[in-house]
Amino acid sequence: MKKLFEHVHLNHPVAKEYETIPLTKAYSFDPIPEGLDPKYDSKIPGLGCQMWSEWIPTVQKMNLQIFPRLAAYAEVGWTIKEEKDYSKFLGSLSKLEKRWDLLEINYHKD
């Protein structure tokens, strides 16, 4: 069974050679554990992602690690697997980025 937590810790860097969780990896996250009998799929109520900030010096640096991956995890939680479309997600992400710019939220830009 894969380790689900490896994909959902936002305190892991976006652009570092180790422990990297790029946007594509966040978007491809599946909260249903590999190998779980499908009869239990409906028992998975949702997902969560964590940000452990004790080693992050500023809110701006924290936001850089949270955004836009938080949007990818939200999409995973709200969209059924068969309807997920990364290209469509990227299109909607540009709208969110405009909002983040207006709110002066620092986010990772590819």
ZAZA-781165 format. One record per residue: x, z, y of N, C-alpha, C in turn. Coordinates in Angstrom, 1 decimal. Atoms other than C-alpha are relative to their C-alpha. Layout:
N
n.x = X; n.z = Z; n.y = Y; ca.x = X; ca.z = Z; ca.y = Y; c.x = X; c.z = Z; c.y = Y
...
END
This chain:
110
n.x = 0.9; n.z = 0.0; n.y = -1.2; ca.x = 0.0; ca.z = 0.0; ca.y = 0.0; c.x = 0.9; c.z = 0.0; c.y = 1.2
n.x = -0.8; n.z = 0.0; n.y = -1.2; ca.x = 1.4; ca.z = -0.9; ca.y = 3.4; c.x = -0.2; c.z = 1.2; c.y = 0.9
n.x = 0.1; n.z = -1.1; n.y = -0.9; ca.x = 2.1; ca.z = 1.7; ca.y = 6.0; c.x = -0.7; c.z = -0.4; c.y = 1.2
n.x = 0.8; n.z = 0.4; n.y = -1.1; ca.x = -0.6; ca.z = 1.3; ca.y = 8.5; c.x = 0.6; c.z = 0.4; c.y = 1.4
n.x = -0.5; n.z = -0.5; n.y = -1.2; ca.x = 1.0; ca.z = 3.4; ca.y = 11.1; c.x = 1.2; c.z = -0.8; c.y = 0.7
n.x = -1.1; n.z = 0.8; n.y = -0.5; ca.x = 3.9; ca.z = 1.0; ca.y = 11.5; c.x = -0.4; c.z = -1.0; c.y = 1.1
n.x = 0.5; n.z = 1.0; n.y = -0.9; ca.x = 1.7; ca.z = -1.3; ca.y = 13.5; c.x = -0.8; c.z = 0.5; c.y = 1.2
n.x = 0.9; n.z = -0.6; n.y = -1.1; ca.x = -0.1; ca.z = 1.1; ca.y = 15.8; c.x = 0.6; c.z = 1.0; c.y = 0.9
n.x = -0.6; n.z = -0.9; n.y = -0.9; ca.x = 2.4; ca.z = 3.2; ca.y = 17.6; c.x = 0.5; c.z = -0.8; c.y = 1.2
n.x = -0.3; n.z = 0.7; n.y = -1.3; ca.x = 2.5; ca.z = 1.9; ca.y = 21.2; c.x = 1.3; c.z = 0.5; c.y = 0.6
n.x = -1.3; n.z = -0.5; n.y = -0.5; ca.x = 5.6; ca.z = 4.0; ca.y = 21.9; c.x = 1.2; c.z = -0.8; c.y = -0.6
n.x = -1.0; n.z = 0.9; n.y = 0.5; ca.x = 7.6; ca.z = 1.5; ca.y = 19.8; c.x = 0.2; c.z = -1.1; c.y = 1.0
n.x = -0.2; n.z = 1.1; n.y = -1.0; ca.x = 9.2; ca.z = -1.1; ca.y = 22.1; c.x = -0.6; c.z = -1.3; c.y = -0.4
n.x = 0.5; n.z = 1.3; n.y = 0.1; ca.x = 7.8; ca.z = -4.5; ca.y = 22.6; c.x = 1.1; c.z = -1.0; c.y = -0.3
n.x = -1.0; n.z = 1.0; n.y = 0.1; ca.x = 11.0; ca.z = -6.4; ca.y = 22.9; c.x = 1.4; c.z = 0.6; c.y = -0.4
n.x = -1.3; n.z = -0.6; n.y = 0.5; ca.x = 13.7; ca.z = -4.5; ca.y = 20.9; c.x = 0.2; c.z = -0.5; c.y = -1.4
n.x = -0.2; n.z = 0.6; n.y = 1.3; ca.x = 15.3; ca.z = -5.7; ca.y = 17.7; c.x = -0.5; c.z = 0.8; c.y = -1.1
n.x = 0.5; n.z = -0.8; n.y = 1.1; ca.x = 14.1; ca.z = -2.8; ca.y = 15.6; c.x = -1.3; c.z = 0.7; c.y = 0.5
n.x = 1.3; n.z = -0.7; n.y = -0.2; ca.x = 10.7; ca.z = -1.1; ca.y = 15.4; c.x = -0.8; c.z = -0.8; c.y = 1.1
n.x = 0.7; n.z = 0.8; n.y = -1.0; ca.x = 9.3; ca.z = -4.0; ca.y = 17.4; c.x = -1.5; c.z = -0.3; c.y = -0.4
n.x = 1.4; n.z = 0.4; n.y = 0.3; ca.x = 5.5; ca.z = -4.5; ca.y = 17.6; c.x = -0.4; c.z = -1.0; c.y = 1.1
n.x = 0.4; n.z = 1.0; n.y = -1.0; ca.x = 5.0; ca.z = -7.8; ca.y = 19.5; c.x = -1.5; c.z = -0.2; c.y = 0.0
n.x = 1.4; n.z = 0.2; n.y = -0.1; ca.x = 1.6; ca.z = -8.8; ca.y = 20.6; c.x = -0.6; c.z = -0.7; c.y = -1.2
n.x = 0.5; n.z = 0.6; n.y = 1.2; ca.x = 1.1; ca.z = -11.1; ca.y = 17.6; c.x = -0.2; c.z = 0.9; c.y = -1.1
n.x = 0.1; n.z = -1.0; n.y = 1.1; ca.x = 1.8; ca.z = -8.3; ca.y = 15.2; c.x = -1.1; c.z = 1.0; c.y = 0.3
n.x = 1.1; n.z = -0.9; n.y = -0.4; ca.x = -0.6; ca.z = -6.0; ca.y = 17.1; c.x = -1.4; c.z = -0.7; c.y = -0.3
n.x = 1.2; n.z = 0.7; n.y = 0.2; ca.x = -3.3; ca.z = -8.7; ca.y = 17.0; c.x = -0.3; c.z = -0.2; c.y = -1.5
n.x = 0.2; n.z = 0.3; n.y = 1.4; ca.x = -2.8; ca.z = -9.3; ca.y = 13.3; c.x = -0.2; c.z = 1.3; c.y = -0.9
n.x = 0.2; n.z = -1.3; n.y = 0.7; ca.x = -3.2; ca.z = -5.6; ca.y = 12.4; c.x = -1.4; c.z = 0.0; c.y = -0.7
n.x = 1.3; n.z = -0.1; n.y = 0.8; ca.x = -5.9; ca.z = -5.0; ca.y = 9.7; c.x = -0.1; c.z = 1.5; c.y = -0.3
n.x = 0.1; n.z = -1.4; n.y = 0.3; ca.x = -7.2; ca.z = -1.4; ca.y = 9.6; c.x = -0.4; c.z = 0.3; c.y = -1.4
n.x = 0.4; n.z = -0.2; n.y = 1.4; ca.x = -8.4; ca.z = -1.9; ca.y = 6.0; c.x = 1.3; c.z = -0.1; c.y = -0.8
n.x = -1.2; n.z = -0.1; n.y = 0.7; ca.x = -5.6; ca.z = -0.8; ca.y = 3.8; c.x = 0.1; c.z = -1.1; c.y = -1.1
n.x = -0.2; n.z = 1.0; n.y = 1.0; ca.x = -4.1; ca.z = -3.5; ca.y = 1.5; c.x = -0.3; c.z = 0.6; c.y = -1.4
n.x = 0.3; n.z = -0.5; n.y = 1.4; ca.x = -5.4; ca.z = -3.1; ca.y = -2.1; c.x = -1.2; c.z = 0.9; c.y = -0.1
n.x = 1.3; n.z = -0.8; n.y = 0.0; ca.x = -8.5; ca.z = -1.1; ca.y = -1.1; c.x = -1.1; c.z = -0.8; c.y = -0.6
n.x = 1.2; n.z = 0.7; n.y = 0.6; ca.x = -11.5; ca.z = -2.0; ca.y = -3.2; c.x = -0.9; c.z = -0.3; c.y = 1.1
n.x = 0.9; n.z = 0.5; n.y = -1.0; ca.x = -13.8; ca.z = -4.1; ca.y = -1.0; c.x = -1.2; c.z = 0.8; c.y = 0.2
n.x = 1.2; n.z = -0.8; n.y = -0.1; ca.x = -16.7; ca.z = -1.8; ca.y = -1.8; c.x = 0.2; c.z = 1.2; c.y = 1.0
n.x = -0.3; n.z = -1.1; n.y = -1.0; ca.x = -15.0; ca.z = 0.8; ca.y = 0.6; c.x = 0.2; c.z = -0.5; c.y = 1.4
n.x = -0.3; n.z = 0.6; n.y = -1.3; ca.x = -14.5; ca.z = -1.6; ca.y = 3.5; c.x = -0.9; c.z = 0.6; c.y = 1.1
n.x = 0.9; n.z = -0.5; n.y = -0.9; ca.x = -17.6; ca.z = -0.3; ca.y = 5.2; c.x = 0.2; c.z = 1.4; c.y = 0.4
n.x = -0.4; n.z = -1.4; n.y = -0.3; ca.x = -16.2; ca.z = 3.2; ca.y = 5.1; c.x = 1.0; c.z = 0.2; c.y = 1.0
n.x = -1.0; n.z = 0.0; n.y = -1.1; ca.x = -13.5; ca.z = 2.3; ca.y = 7.6; c.x = -0.8; c.z = -0.1; c.y = 1.3
n.x = 0.8; n.z = 0.1; n.y = -1.2; ca.x = -15.2; ca.z = 3.2; ca.y = 10.9; c.x = 0.6; c.z = -0.6; c.y = 1.2
n.x = -0.6; n.z = 0.6; n.y = -1.1; ca.x = -12.6; ca.z = 1.8; ca.y = 13.2; c.x = 1.5; c.z = 0.2; c.y = -0.1
n.x = -1.5; n.z = -0.1; n.y = 0.0; ca.x = -8.9; ca.z = 2.1; ca.y = 14.2; c.x = 0.4; c.z = 0.8; c.y = 1.2
n.x = -0.6; n.z = -0.7; n.y = -1.1; ca.x = -6.7; ca.z = 4.0; ca.y = 16.5; c.x = 1.5; c.z = -0.5; c.y = 0.2
n.x = -1.4; n.z = 0.3; n.y = -0.3; ca.x = -3.4; ca.z = 3.4; ca.y = 18.2; c.x = 0.5; c.z = 1.2; c.y = 0.8
n.x = -0.6; n.z = -1.2; n.y = -0.6; ca.x = -1.0; ca.z = 6.1; ca.y = 19.5; c.x = 1.1; c.z = -0.4; c.y = 1.0
n.x = -1.1; n.z = 0.1; n.y = -0.9; ca.x = 1.3; ca.z = 6.5; ca.y = 22.4; c.x = 0.6; c.z = 1.4; c.y = 0.2
n.x = -0.7; n.z = -1.2; n.y = -0.1; ca.x = 3.8; ca.z = 9.3; ca.y = 22.1; c.x = 1.0; c.z = -0.1; c.y = 1.2
n.x = -0.7; n.z = 0.2; n.y = -1.3; ca.x = 5.2; ca.z = 9.6; ca.y = 25.7; c.x = 1.1; c.z = 0.9; c.y = 0.3
n.x = -1.0; n.z = -1.0; n.y = -0.4; ca.x = 7.6; ca.z = 12.5; ca.y = 25.6; c.x = 1.4; c.z = -0.6; c.y = 0.3
n.x = -1.3; n.z = 0.6; n.y = -0.3; ca.x = 10.6; ca.z = 10.1; ca.y = 25.8; c.x = -0.1; c.z = -1.1; c.y = 1.0
n.x = 0.2; n.z = 1.1; n.y = -0.9; ca.x = 9.1; ca.z = 7.7; ca.y = 28.3; c.x = 0.0; c.z = 0.6; c.y = 1.4
n.x = -0.2; n.z = -0.7; n.y = -1.2; ca.x = 10.3; ca.z = 8.6; ca.y = 31.8; c.x = -1.0; c.z = -0.2; c.y = 1.1
n.x = 0.9; n.z = 0.3; n.y = -1.1; ca.x = 7.6; ca.z = 7.0; ca.y = 34.0; c.x = -1.3; c.z = -0.6; c.y = -0.6
n.x = 1.3; n.z = 0.6; n.y = 0.4; ca.x = 3.9; ca.z = 5.9; ca.y = 33.8; c.x = 0.2; c.z = -1.5; c.y = 0.0
n.x = -0.2; n.z = 1.5; n.y = -0.1; ca.x = 5.1; ca.z = 2.4; ca.y = 34.8; c.x = 0.6; c.z = -0.5; c.y = -1.3
n.x = -0.7; n.z = 0.3; n.y = 1.3; ca.x = 7.4; ca.z = 2.3; ca.y = 31.7; c.x = -1.0; c.z = 0.1; c.y = -1.1
n.x = 1.0; n.z = -0.2; n.y = 1.0; ca.x = 4.6; ca.z = 3.7; ca.y = 29.6; c.x = -1.0; c.z = -1.2; c.y = -0.1
n.x = 0.9; n.z = 1.2; n.y = -0.1; ca.x = 2.2; ca.z = 1.0; ca.y = 30.8; c.x = 0.6; c.z = -1.2; c.y = -0.6
n.x = -0.7; n.z = 1.2; n.y = 0.5; ca.x = 4.7; ca.z = -1.6; ca.y = 30.0; c.x = 0.0; c.z = -0.1; c.y = -1.5
n.x = 0.1; n.z = -0.1; n.y = 1.4; ca.x = 4.6; ca.z = -0.5; ca.y = 26.4; c.x = -1.4; c.z = -0.1; c.y = -0.5
n.x = 1.4; n.z = 0.0; n.y = 0.4; ca.x = 0.9; ca.z = -0.1; ca.y = 26.2; c.x = -0.7; c.z = -1.3; c.y = 0.2
n.x = 0.7; n.z = 1.3; n.y = -0.4; ca.x = -0.3; ca.z = -3.3; ca.y = 27.9; c.x = 0.8; c.z = -1.2; c.y = -0.3
n.x = 1.4; n.z = 0.4; n.y = 0.4; ca.x = -1.3; ca.z = -5.9; ca.y = 26.6; c.x = -0.3; c.z = 0.4; c.y = -1.4
n.x = 0.3; n.z = -0.3; n.y = 1.4; ca.x = -1.0; ca.z = -4.5; ca.y = 23.0; c.x = -1.3; c.z = 0.7; c.y = -0.1
n.x = 1.3; n.z = -0.8; n.y = 0.1; ca.x = -3.9; ca.z = -2.1; ca.y = 23.7; c.x = -1.2; c.z = -1.0; c.y = 0.0
n.x = 1.1; n.z = 1.0; n.y = 0.0; ca.x = -6.1; ca.z = -5.2; ca.y = 24.4; c.x = -0.1; c.z = -0.7; c.y = -1.4
n.x = 0.0; n.z = 0.6; n.y = 1.4; ca.x = -5.0; ca.z = -6.7; ca.y = 21.0; c.x = -0.7; c.z = 0.9; c.y = -1.0
n.x = 0.7; n.z = -1.0; n.y = 0.9; ca.x = -6.0; ca.z = -3.5; ca.y = 19.2; c.x = -1.5; c.z = 0.1; c.y = 0.2
n.x = 1.4; n.z = -0.1; n.y = -0.3; ca.x = -9.3; ca.z = -3.4; ca.y = 21.0; c.x = -0.7; c.z = -1.2; c.y = -0.7
n.x = 0.5; n.z = 1.2; n.y = 0.6; ca.x = -9.9; ca.z = -7.0; ca.y = 19.9; c.x = -0.1; c.z = 0.1; c.y = -1.6
n.x = 0.1; n.z = -0.3; n.y = 1.4; ca.x = -9.1; ca.z = -6.0; ca.y = 16.3; c.x = -1.2; c.z = 0.8; c.y = -0.4
n.x = 1.1; n.z = -0.9; n.y = 0.3; ca.x = -11.6; ca.z = -3.2; ca.y = 16.4; c.x = -1.4; c.z = -0.6; c.y = 0.3
n.x = 1.3; n.z = 0.5; n.y = -0.4; ca.x = -14.4; ca.z = -5.2; ca.y = 18.0; c.x = -0.4; c.z = -1.3; c.y = -0.7
n.x = 0.3; n.z = 1.3; n.y = 0.5; ca.x = -14.1; ca.z = -8.5; ca.y = 16.2; c.x = 0.2; c.z = 0.0; c.y = -1.5
n.x = -0.1; n.z = 0.1; n.y = 1.4; ca.x = -14.8; ca.z = -9.2; ca.y = 12.6; c.x = 1.2; c.z = -1.0; c.y = -0.4
n.x = -1.2; n.z = 0.7; n.y = 0.4; ca.x = -11.8; ca.z = -10.6; ca.y = 10.7; c.x = -0.1; c.z = -1.5; c.y = 0.0
n.x = 0.3; n.z = 1.4; n.y = 0.1; ca.x = -13.3; ca.z = -14.0; ca.y = 10.1; c.x = -0.1; c.z = -0.7; c.y = 1.4
n.x = 0.2; n.z = 0.6; n.y = -1.3; ca.x = -13.9; ca.z = -14.6; ca.y = 13.8; c.x = 1.1; c.z = 0.2; c.y = 1.0
n.x = -1.2; n.z = -0.2; n.y = -0.9; ca.x = -10.5; ca.z = -13.5; ca.y = 15.2; c.x = 0.7; c.z = -1.4; c.y = 0.2
n.x = -0.6; n.z = 1.2; n.y = -0.4; ca.x = -8.8; ca.z = -16.3; ca.y = 17.0; c.x = 1.1; c.z = 0.3; c.y = 1.1
n.x = -1.1; n.z = -0.4; n.y = -0.9; ca.x = -5.4; ca.z = -15.6; ca.y = 18.6; c.x = 0.0; c.z = -0.8; c.y = 1.3
n.x = -0.1; n.z = 0.9; n.y = -1.2; ca.x = -5.5; ca.z = -18.6; ca.y = 21.0; c.x = -1.2; c.z = 0.4; c.y = 1.0
n.x = 1.2; n.z = -0.4; n.y = -0.9; ca.x = -9.0; ca.z = -17.5; ca.y = 22.3; c.x = 0.4; c.z = 1.3; c.y = 0.6
n.x = -0.3; n.z = -1.3; n.y = -0.6; ca.x = -7.7; ca.z = -14.0; ca.y = 22.7; c.x = 1.0; c.z = -0.1; c.y = 1.1
n.x = -1.0; n.z = 0.2; n.y = -1.1; ca.x = -4.7; ca.z = -15.2; ca.y = 24.8; c.x = -0.7; c.z = -0.6; c.y = 1.2
n.x = 0.7; n.z = 0.5; n.y = -1.1; ca.x = -7.2; ca.z = -17.1; ca.y = 27.0; c.x = -0.7; c.z = 1.2; c.y = 0.7
n.x = 0.6; n.z = -1.1; n.y = -0.6; ca.x = -9.2; ca.z = -13.9; ca.y = 27.6; c.x = 1.0; c.z = 1.0; c.y = 0.6
n.x = -1.0; n.z = -0.9; n.y = -0.5; ca.x = -6.0; ca.z = -11.9; ca.y = 28.1; c.x = 0.4; c.z = -0.4; c.y = 1.4
n.x = -0.4; n.z = 0.4; n.y = -1.4; ca.x = -5.2; ca.z = -14.0; ca.y = 31.2; c.x = -0.9; c.z = 0.6; c.y = 1.0
n.x = 0.9; n.z = -0.6; n.y = -0.9; ca.x = -8.3; ca.z = -12.6; ca.y = 32.8; c.x = 0.3; c.z = 1.5; c.y = 0.1
n.x = -0.4; n.z = -1.5; n.y = -0.1; ca.x = -7.3; ca.z = -9.0; ca.y = 31.9; c.x = 1.3; c.z = 0.1; c.y = 0.8
n.x = -1.3; n.z = -0.1; n.y = -0.7; ca.x = -3.8; ca.z = -9.6; ca.y = 33.3; c.x = -0.3; c.z = -0.1; c.y = 1.5
n.x = 0.4; n.z = 0.0; n.y = -1.5; ca.x = -5.4; ca.z = -10.6; ca.y = 36.7; c.x = -0.5; c.z = 1.3; c.y = 0.5
n.x = 0.6; n.z = -1.3; n.y = -0.4; ca.x = -7.3; ca.z = -7.3; ca.y = 36.7; c.x = 1.1; c.z = 1.0; c.y = 0.1
n.x = -1.2; n.z = -0.9; n.y = 0.0; ca.x = -4.1; ca.z = -5.4; ca.y = 35.8; c.x = 0.8; c.z = -0.2; c.y = 1.2
n.x = -0.8; n.z = 0.2; n.y = -1.2; ca.x = -2.3; ca.z = -7.1; ca.y = 38.6; c.x = -0.7; c.z = 0.6; c.y = 1.2
n.x = 0.7; n.z = -0.6; n.y = -1.2; ca.x = -5.0; ca.z = -6.1; ca.y = 41.1; c.x = 0.1; c.z = 1.5; c.y = 0.0
n.x = -0.1; n.z = -1.5; n.y = 0.1; ca.x = -4.8; ca.z = -2.5; ca.y = 39.8; c.x = 1.4; c.z = 0.5; c.y = 0.0
n.x = -1.4; n.z = -0.3; n.y = 0.0; ca.x = -1.0; ca.z = -2.7; ca.y = 39.9; c.x = 0.4; c.z = 0.8; c.y = -1.3
n.x = -0.3; n.z = -0.6; n.y = 1.3; ca.x = -0.8; ca.z = -1.8; ca.y = 36.2; c.x = 1.2; c.z = -0.9; c.y = -0.5
n.x = -1.1; n.z = 0.7; n.y = 0.6; ca.x = 2.6; ca.z = -2.7; ca.y = 34.8; c.x = -0.2; c.z = -0.4; c.y = -1.4
n.x = 0.3; n.z = 0.4; n.y = 1.4; ca.x = 2.3; ca.z = -4.7; ca.y = 31.6; c.x = 1.1; c.z = -1.0; c.y = -0.5
n.x = -1.1; n.z = 0.9; n.y = 0.5; ca.x = 4.7; ca.z = -6.6; ca.y = 29.3; c.x = -0.5; c.z = -1.5; c.y = 0.1
n.x = 0.3; n.z = 1.4; n.y = -0.2; ca.x = 4.8; ca.z = -10.3; ca.y = 30.1; c.x = 1.0; c.z = -0.7; c.y = -0.9
n.x = -0.8; n.z = 0.8; n.y = 0.9; ca.x = 6.1; ca.z = -12.7; ca.y = 27.4; c.x = 0.8; c.z = -1.1; c.y = 0.8
END
